[in-house]
Amino acid sequence: MDKVAMLIGVLLAFLTFLGNIAYQEFRRQRERLQEEKDEKRKQELHAADMQLKAALLKQVEHPNGTHSTITTRACSTE
């Protein structure tokens, strides 16, 4: 009976070890995918921010190509 209990204990320990390896690999894969999604989202937000800034820059450009500021626009006699 002791040998059977020892065999069951060793088998359960081995199965636990294999289960832990499988879980750790699954967790690493999930974290890698999350990091890739985060990086892609960060790039998309940066691109959207650059488009917004470019649109705002176009709004403040003078016809001669120089940029105005709020104070020069307010003080302008045009």
Secondary structure, 3 states (H helix, E strand, C coil): CHHHHHHHHHHHHHHHHHHHHHHHHHHHHHHHHHHHHHHHHHHHHHHHHHHHHHHHHHHCECCCCCECCHHHHHHCCC
